[in-house]
Amino acid sequence: MRALVVTSSYPETPGDPSGHFVASEVRALVARGYTVTLVVPRGNAPRETPRGVILWEIAAGDAFGFPGVRARLAEPGLLKCAGRLSGILRFLLGARRCVARLARVEGVFDLVQAHWLLPGVFPLLPPGIAREAEWVTHGSDARLLRRMPTFAARGMLETATRAAKVTRLRAVSSELLAALAPLTPRSVADRRVEACAIDLGDVPARDDARRLHGVEGELWVVVARLIASKRVDVALEKSLELAQTRPISVVVIGDGPMRASLEARFPHARFLGQLPRPTCLSWMAAADGLLSASLLEGAPTAIREARALGVPVLCAPAGDLARWAETDPGLCLLA
């Protein structure tokens, strides 16, 4: 069986947290017996190709990568922004041509899994390339479509259904699925909620993780890109409230354009920057709790990872988290 996975975010190294949930999806497809053709933006260095994966890296300049396309486009400098817009266009055109050529030369795929409706589904999927298509929406793509005129957004998705005989829509939260309902073509055969796979790997036990990082006392961690939409400032304000009731230490894992201002505003927190994913998970395993204040999430990966490790979470009611909290006593919502 042959599967095609198209994504604009994918780890450049084994420890890179960017798009690691897509890498988990690829591993799951390989485990199901698929040979996976993976189409991604070219990174700074050649990626390793896992067993069962055929990799196609498409030139995109430095448009993609940490801390995200929108954050990179917002960086100061008109020429820098123009160059990155050009890189996005190069990737879109190059990836679509690549996918069309592969289907024409090697035959249609049994399955195409496209991450993010924009640009993974539209405009990257040409007509007639697969027997079945699975569209995976993560959140930012749905919000962008909802801001467009309805006729335009619906037309884009309707056009994309021509890529396969059968099209299925998969949202990482029920909130996203409901938000997309007015835009989803009637021809989409199945609409369901299913979070992306997570692969924790070899995470040390709590006591070992605490010894590894020299942790003593109560530790709270914040794991996020340091951009406005993640509301790290709100999470750190909550940590100050906790610190008024008992001694705690706070570690922030992640980087981004807001780091300097956050460090100046919250000197009680220790900022570690962006860490390799295994190191981040070991810090999480060592923690007494995870703080998250982002409201623009579907099924937040860091929260799901923390709960999988048995770490309590204090978070904003994003996506389906309020519903999850009804049945998970380790998941508490910010007041």
C-alpha positions as MATLAB code, in Angstrom:
seq = 'MRALVVTSSYPETPGDPSGHFVASEVRALVARGYTVTLVVPRGNAPRETPRGVILWEIAAGDAFGFPGVRARLAEPGLLKCAGRLSGILRFLLGARRCVARLARVEGVFDLVQAHWLLPGVFPLLPPGIAREAEWVTHGSDARLLRRMPTFAARGMLETATRAAKVTRLRAVSSELLAALAPLTPRSVADRRVEACAIDLGDVPARDDARRLHGVEGELWVVVARLIASKRVDVALEKSLELAQTRPISVVVIGDGPMRASLEARFPHARFLGQLPRPTCLSWMAAADGLLSASLLEGAPTAIREARALGVPVLCAPAGDLARWAETDPGLCLLA';
ca = [
       0.000    0.000    0.000;
       1.181    3.509   -0.835;
       0.394    6.632    1.167;
       1.256   10.257    0.513;
       1.664   12.679    3.426;
       1.769   16.400    2.629;
       2.642   18.892    5.369;
       4.214   22.319    5.790;
       5.621   21.429    9.238;
       7.873   18.452    9.955;
      10.910   17.881   12.214;
      14.272   18.660   10.652;
      16.098   16.492   13.204;
      14.913   13.612   15.420;
      14.721   15.958   18.431;
      13.044   18.888   16.649;
       9.610   19.599   18.199;
       8.267   21.294   15.042;
       5.514   19.136   13.575;
       6.553   16.123   15.641;
       2.908   14.988   15.768;
       2.970   14.685   11.967;
       6.068   12.495   12.287;
       4.097   10.318   14.722;
       1.328   10.027   12.125;
       3.871    8.948    9.506;
       5.255    6.271   11.836;
       1.709    5.049   12.478;
       1.072    4.710    8.736;
       4.303    2.750    8.274;
       3.277    0.469   11.153;
      -0.019   -0.166    9.322;
       1.933   -1.423    6.312;
       2.051    1.677    4.118;
       5.064    2.866    2.194;
       4.855    6.593    2.858;
       5.876    9.299    0.406;
       6.465   12.458    2.438;
       6.414   15.930    0.846;
       7.718   18.747    3.079;
       9.511   22.115    2.832;
      13.285   21.748    2.582;
      15.022   22.440    5.894;
      18.402   23.890    6.779;
      20.030   20.463    6.568;
      19.003   17.203    4.868;
      16.585   15.162    6.964;
      17.158   11.533    7.838;
      14.779    9.234    5.977;
      13.129    6.660    8.261;
      12.514    3.099    7.121;
       9.391    2.870    5.001;
       9.463    6.560    4.026;
      10.327    8.177    0.691;
      11.203   11.825    1.279;
      10.693   14.744   -1.096;
      11.943   18.095    0.188;
      10.721   21.145   -1.721;
      12.678   24.413   -1.809;
      11.026   27.130    0.286;
      13.832   29.430    1.397;
      13.437   30.185    5.106;
       9.665   30.691    4.971;
       8.833   27.694    7.158;
      10.114   26.477   10.499;
      10.189   27.689   14.084;
       8.362   29.685   15.451;
       5.819   29.333   12.626;
       4.995   30.940    9.293;
       2.874   33.778   10.702;
       5.504   34.689   13.289;
       8.257   34.591   10.668;
       6.288   36.844    8.322;
       5.716   39.295   11.178;
       9.431   39.781   11.839;
      10.710   43.296   11.001;
      12.077   43.940    7.526;
      10.177   44.372    4.273;
      12.764   42.485    2.213;
      12.780   39.598    4.684;
       8.985   39.366    4.523;
       8.991   39.517    0.710;
      11.606   36.766    0.564;
       9.540   34.524    2.815;
       6.364   35.145    0.832;
       8.340   34.137   -2.242;
       9.490   31.007   -0.400;
       5.908   30.071    0.437;
       4.905   30.442   -3.218;
       7.893   28.338   -4.340;
       6.879   25.577   -1.951;
       3.227   25.631   -3.019;
       4.055   25.433   -6.713;
       6.884   22.943   -6.263;
       4.963   20.626   -3.950;
       1.894   20.548   -6.188;
       4.025   19.756   -9.244;
       5.871   17.062   -7.281;
       2.655   15.393   -6.123;
       1.122   15.487   -9.617;
       4.274   13.986  -11.141;
       4.455   11.179   -8.578;
       0.829   10.201   -9.190;
       1.303   10.332  -12.953;
       4.549    8.330  -13.049;
       4.028    5.874  -10.182;
       0.240    5.621  -10.164;
      -2.407    6.961   -7.829;
      -1.850    6.606   -4.094;
      -4.038    4.421   -1.918;
      -4.206    7.222    0.646;
      -3.216   10.869    0.846;
      -3.042   12.434    4.306;
      -2.847   16.223    4.127;
      -2.104   18.237    7.258;
      -3.576   21.733    7.545;
      -6.394   22.574    5.134;
      -4.321   25.557    4.029;
      -1.928   24.837    2.391;
      -1.836   21.032    2.828;
      -5.228   20.394    1.222;
      -5.603   23.515   -0.920;
      -3.735   24.238   -3.120;
      -1.290   21.325   -2.760;
      -3.546   18.432   -3.841;
      -4.056   18.088   -7.627;
      -7.061   16.160   -8.999;
      -7.066   12.376   -9.257;
      -3.985   11.532   -7.188;
      -5.455    9.065   -4.657;
      -8.212    6.590   -3.951;
      -8.819    8.071   -0.507;
      -7.929   11.416    1.077;
      -7.771   12.279    4.760;
      -7.731   15.983    5.561;
      -6.365   16.783    9.024;
      -7.201   20.207   10.455;
      -5.207   21.460   13.432;
      -6.684   24.874   14.268;
      -4.856   27.774   12.627;
      -5.995   26.586    9.197;
      -9.630   26.447   10.286;
      -9.454   29.949   11.752;
      -7.980   31.282    8.507;
     -10.732   29.668    6.443;
     -13.400   31.055    8.765;
     -12.082   34.580    8.203;
     -12.463   34.229    4.433;
     -15.676   34.886    2.514;
     -17.750   31.712    2.820;
     -18.024   31.181   -0.928;
     -14.238   31.375   -1.316;
     -13.430   28.999    1.544;
     -16.078   26.500    0.472;
     -14.901   26.716   -3.127;
     -11.310   25.932   -2.142;
     -12.353   22.836   -0.224;
     -14.763   21.739   -2.945;
     -11.929   21.956   -5.471;
      -9.694   19.888   -3.197;
     -12.209   17.014   -3.049;
     -11.248   16.202   -6.640;
      -7.926   14.827   -5.394;
      -9.455   11.479   -4.383;
     -12.486    9.286   -4.957;
     -13.327    9.392   -1.245;
     -12.546   12.319    1.074;
     -12.643   12.250    4.869;
     -12.248   15.205    7.250;
     -10.488   14.680   10.556;
     -10.399   17.431   13.184;
      -8.311   17.302   16.335;
     -11.242   18.656   18.387;
     -15.035   18.743   18.194;
     -14.843   22.547   18.346;
     -12.885   22.614   15.082;
     -15.208   20.128   13.421;
     -18.227   22.262   14.303;
     -16.510   25.458   13.151;
     -15.805   23.911    9.750;
     -19.279   22.417    9.278;
     -20.623   25.355    7.199;
     -17.610   25.155    4.882;
     -17.266   21.387    4.478;
     -18.388   20.082    1.072;
     -21.291   17.619    1.125;
     -19.155   15.166   -0.809;
     -16.864   14.670    2.204;
     -17.801   11.122    3.168;
     -16.814   11.114    6.815;
     -16.215   13.771    9.465;
     -14.696   12.760   12.766;
     -12.704   13.954   15.767;
      -9.354   12.286   16.354;
      -6.279   13.905   17.862;
      -2.918   13.298   16.242;
      -0.790   10.452   17.485;
       1.830   11.219   20.116;
       4.998    9.205   20.555;
       6.704    9.780   23.907;
       9.696    7.552   23.239;
      12.008    6.663   26.124;
      11.101    9.236   28.795;
      12.812    8.785   32.181;
      10.719    8.052   35.253;
       9.837   10.998   37.473;
      12.561   10.435   40.089;
      15.208    9.878   37.406;
      14.088   12.995   35.529;
      14.274   15.114   38.685;
      17.787   13.875   39.424;
      18.792   14.496   35.800;
      17.752   18.147   35.975;
      18.611   18.775   39.613;
      15.013   19.499   40.541;
      14.149   19.996   44.190;
      10.796   21.104   45.506;
       7.667   21.832   43.486;
       8.269   22.475   39.775;
       5.843   23.902   37.229;
       6.657   23.992   33.514;
       5.360   26.034   30.601;
       5.951   24.515   27.149;
       5.071   26.831   24.267;
       6.277   28.989   21.435;
       6.806   32.450   22.865;
       4.333   34.248   20.640;
       1.297   36.324   21.612;
      -1.347   33.714   20.779;
       0.117   31.234   23.272;
      -0.570   33.656   26.173;
       2.533   32.612   28.067;
       2.249   35.832   30.067;
      -1.099   34.656   31.439;
       0.394   31.290   32.392;
       3.265   33.002   34.189;
       0.882   35.349   35.997;
      -0.835   32.219   37.295;
       2.521   30.860   38.439;
       2.981   34.039   40.494;
      -0.363   33.359   42.160;
       0.766   29.828   42.998;
       4.054   31.167   44.365;
       2.129   33.308   46.861;
       0.759   30.167   48.515;
       3.896   27.984   48.603;
       7.483   27.803   47.327;
       7.636   26.743   43.681;
      10.064   26.958   40.787;
       9.011   27.678   37.202;
      10.697   26.623   33.969;
       9.697   27.888   30.517;
      10.598   25.693   27.543;
      10.272   27.328   24.141;
      11.470   30.343   22.245;
      10.110   33.106   20.091;
       9.909   36.865   19.579;
       8.413   37.527   23.035;
      11.200   35.874   25.009;
      13.101   39.027   25.994;
       9.992   40.851   27.208;
       8.763   37.811   29.130;
      12.141   37.303   30.799;
      12.157   40.941   31.898;
       8.599   40.794   33.196;
       8.843   37.430   34.982;
      12.306   37.132   36.565;
      11.094   34.327   38.844;
      10.899   31.966   35.850;
      13.839   30.183   34.274;
      13.779   30.349   30.474;
      15.517   27.391   28.826;
      14.789   28.229   25.188;
      13.780   25.672   22.595;
      15.042   22.238   23.621;
      15.233   18.938   21.746;
      11.952   17.132   22.230;
      13.376   14.278   24.377;
      14.887   16.864   26.742;
      11.602   18.756   26.885;
       9.734   15.555   27.738;
      12.214   14.738   30.504;
      11.613   18.178   32.058;
       7.901   17.533   31.802;
       8.308   14.174   33.534;
      10.180   15.923   36.362;
       7.434   18.500   36.898;
       4.631   18.701   39.423;
       2.422   20.479   36.933;
       2.124   22.012   33.466;
       0.686   25.487   32.893;
      -0.987   26.417   29.590;
      -3.074   29.514   28.867;
      -3.507   29.381   25.082;
      -7.105   29.651   23.904;
      -6.364   28.831   20.266;
      -5.777   25.100   20.486;
      -7.605   22.019   19.298;
      -6.054   19.098   21.165;
      -2.866   20.628   22.619;
       0.047   18.245   22.248;
       1.954   19.392   25.336;
      -1.135   18.880   27.494;
      -1.772   15.407   26.093;
       1.888   14.527   26.635;
       1.792   15.767   30.224;
      -1.294   13.736   31.018;
       0.226   10.662   29.350;
       3.174   11.088   31.731;
       0.854   11.474   34.709;
       1.658   15.175   35.176;
      -1.226   17.403   36.367;
      -2.237   20.261   34.066;
      -3.677   23.701   34.791;
      -4.929   25.205   31.537;
      -7.313   27.532   29.742;
     -10.485   25.941   28.292;
      -9.213   25.682   24.712;
     -10.655   23.272   22.166;
     -12.092   20.205   23.881;
     -10.212   20.710   27.153;
     -13.308   21.710   29.137;
     -14.978   18.457   28.111;
     -11.834   16.433   28.875;
     -11.634   18.026   32.323;
     -15.057   16.585   33.186;
     -13.591   13.073   33.207;
      -9.906   13.723   33.984;
      -9.227   14.861   37.566;
      -5.637   15.675   36.608;
      -6.801   18.353   34.165;
      -7.940   21.581   35.843;
      -9.152   24.740   34.126;
      -7.886   28.234   34.840;
     -10.461   30.387   36.591;
];
